[in-house]
Amino acid sequence: MQISRYIKTCQACNSKLIKLFYSFGNLPPVNEYHSNKKLSKTNYFNTDIVICEKCSLFQLGNIVNKEILFPKNYPYTSSTTKILRKNFFNLAKQVEKKGILKNKKDIVLDIGSNDGNLLSNFTKYRVLGVTPEQIGKLAIKKGIPTILRYFNNNTARLILKKYGKCKLITATNVFAHIDYPNDVIKNITKILDKDGVFINESHYLGDLVNFNQYDTVYHEHLRYYSLRSLQFLLKKHGYKIFDCQKIPTHGGSIRVFASKSKKYKLSSNIKKVLKEEEKILSEKNLTEFKKNILMSKLNLYKILSSIKSKNKKIAGVSAPSRASTLINYTGLDNNIIDCIFEISGSYKIGKFMPGTKIKIVNEKEIKKYKPDYLLIFSWHIKDELKKIFRKNGYKGKFIIPLPWAKIEN
């Protein structure tokens, strides 16, 4: 099995006009949680961001094998996050408003369906999930049919043979994770109805740049989409994006509606967002972004150094994938962060953050550790997390690492 490969051409348009944008060095896979005894077995992979000068796609230069990144015991569950539950509820409302689904026999397919969180909003239609992880068994228990496989050509053929054409296909926070995006779209095309719609949600390049969200750069995220680069890719396969919206999930994502059918009216949002991206992708703005990545790292260390010099205790809050990038890129360890608190029921409790000896513990143990400061790694939902810890009696201060490190009450 090839562990990883460094690209020579753009993942989307195959152009050789790719250049290095920023290197984060060697980082471990963000979901390679381990017992303390297995720390020496941690994998590390090059993490370069490169840009395609032809289609403007930001992408990882090094692609790690999917079996390493998405093992069957993959720990992520989307239903545990309130903002995602609300997001999928709103997505279903928009689908209804646009009249995409007409008949109760229409099939809604979710690629990377996880525990069935999204599909639970479409149960008055025929629903089908595809996910390689064992977490998909939770969806099956909920009554949501789920194929426990990677989405590829064989899976598409199976769906077509057993279920038929799909009216709606969704890929939320997964389309940028799958290697060979052109093949993904080809397989979607095989099973999408002629009037069908493909909805894709991906972390948005505009928010990554404007809000210094470098912690969302990790090996699972192979591509960082702008509307411009999505248009380029989908147009190659005969699709037209007829609507787009910027949504708050994962610190800022973009949701696009695409179809080959001409029945859907073009939204004015398209022109508006493309205009905004002219500034986002300007050389001046991108140069400033690279500077901000470095300076925010140094600024965080300045704050942590001041706190530790006073012998104060620091613990982390939440262990999302983005926390692994921030921790490993900035060089945090268990001498700085005593532990990381996770919500009850998390599969990560009792394990250690990738590449470190920072233990993940149940948030109910906060009275045992008695931290003076809590470093919120899921800083994009800081208000929600601060309320939870205040309600549970925490009286210390919070450290918000990004977009620019600061201390809050």
Secondary structure, DSSP 4 states (H G I P E B T S, - for coil): ---EEE-SS-TTT--S-EEEEEEEEEE--TT--B-GGGGGG---EEEEEEEETTT--EEESEEE-HHHHS-TT----GGG-HHHHHHHHHHHHHHHHHT---STT-EEEEET-TTSTTGGG-TTSEEEEE-SSTTHHHHHHTT--EE-S--SHHHHHHHHHHT--EEEEEEES-TTTSS-HHHHHHHHHHHEEEEEEEEEEEEBHHHHHHTT-GGG-STT--EEB-HHHHHHHHHTTT-EEEEEEEE-GGGSEEEEEEES-S-SPPPTHHHHHHHHHHHHTSHHHHHHHHHHHHHHHHHHHHHHHHHHTTT--EEEE---HHHHHHHHHHT--TTT--EEEE-TT-TTTTSB-TTS--EEEEGGGHHHH--SEEEESSGGGHHHHHHHHHHTT--SEEEE-TTT-EEE-
